[in-house]
């Protein structure tokens, strides 16, 4: 088996299929964003430009963290305001944006849809227009990169929680996005698999935006957003951000 340190140094990068031009400007911009549900603002008046390589999003349960990151690739549209990836708008260019901004869900069961692992890895990329030898090569490389080639022909829903999380991430890597969003990626993992996933995230070439309660995960990140009561209450370096988060958690 190839050591994980070597696997993490390999980059999946292929040209997009013909006829589907894609900008690699991966900067993400939110302007005047509010999300309202049942008459209540769950996120309000958010203005952000996200350009850093490693960004964490922390905050109390129900503060709006998951709502925020689901806006970033068009899984959710704002009630008011705009979200753009480069020059693309989530309101009008969602399919193109999802090729640039991948999403790994907290529960991989929400992401695994095909009976066999290899089929599941190919599913999302097929929906975005990838076909043939290029798709097969990407699947092979994603499996190798994460060290899960032995799972190729396994039944997806018979895997362990840690294996499912790796398959969910591999299915995103096949699409070669510029940014990968992780929504509470360590919640369902044991300590060993948390460390493994942390090493994998640290080794990604892509920008990673990580929603987490695991504060040990974010010490080396460049930027941390603290979400509280539907607002960005703090935006800065990890140390001060964690201090602020602990303060509001103790109130």
HELIX and SHEET records of a PDB file:
HELIX    1   1 UNK A    4  UNK A    7  1                                   4    
HELIX    2   2 UNK A   65  UNK A   71  1                                   7    
HELIX    3   3 UNK A   94  UNK A  100  1                                   7    
HELIX    4   4 UNK A  108  UNK A  110  5                                   3    
HELIX    5   5 UNK A  117  UNK A  127  1                                  11    
HELIX    6   6 UNK A  132  UNK A  145  1                                  14    
HELIX    7   7 UNK A  149  UNK A  151  5                                   3    
HELIX    8   8 UNK A  156  UNK A  158  5                                   3    
HELIX    9   9 UNK A  161  UNK A  173  1                                  13    
HELIX   10  10 UNK A  191  UNK A  203  1                                  13    
HELIX   11  11 UNK A  215  UNK A  218  5                                   4    
HELIX   12  12 UNK A  238  UNK A  250  1                                  13    
SHEET    1   A 4 UNK A  40  UNK A  50  0                                        
SHEET    2   A 4 UNK A  28  UNK A  37 -1                                        
SHEET    3   A 4 UNK A  80  UNK A  85 -1                                        
SHEET    4   A 4 UNK A  88  UNK A  89 -1                                        
SHEET    1   B 6 UNK A 101  UNK A 104  0                                        
SHEET    2   B 6 UNK A 179  UNK A 183  1                                        
SHEET    3   B 6 UNK A 207  UNK A 211  1                                        
SHEET    4   B 6 UNK A  54  UNK A  58  1                                        
SHEET    5   B 6 UNK A 223  UNK A 228  1                                        
SHEET    6   B 6 UNK A 231  UNK A 236 -1                                        
END                                                                             
